[in-house]
């Protein structure tokens, strides 16, 4: 991959965030609410913790 292109994209995104922090925060929250299931995440974390504890 192209490091210069990656660096430019990172700069572009950070500038967008600095220009509209509140708007970006709202977009991030909307995406999280649409695609993130806290119940599933909790189940996955509990499974990992059980696996860790049972292996000790």
Secondary structure, 3 states (H helix, E strand, C coil): CCHHHHHHHHHHHHHHHHHCHHHHHHHHHHHHHHHCCHHHHHHHHHHHHHHHHHCC
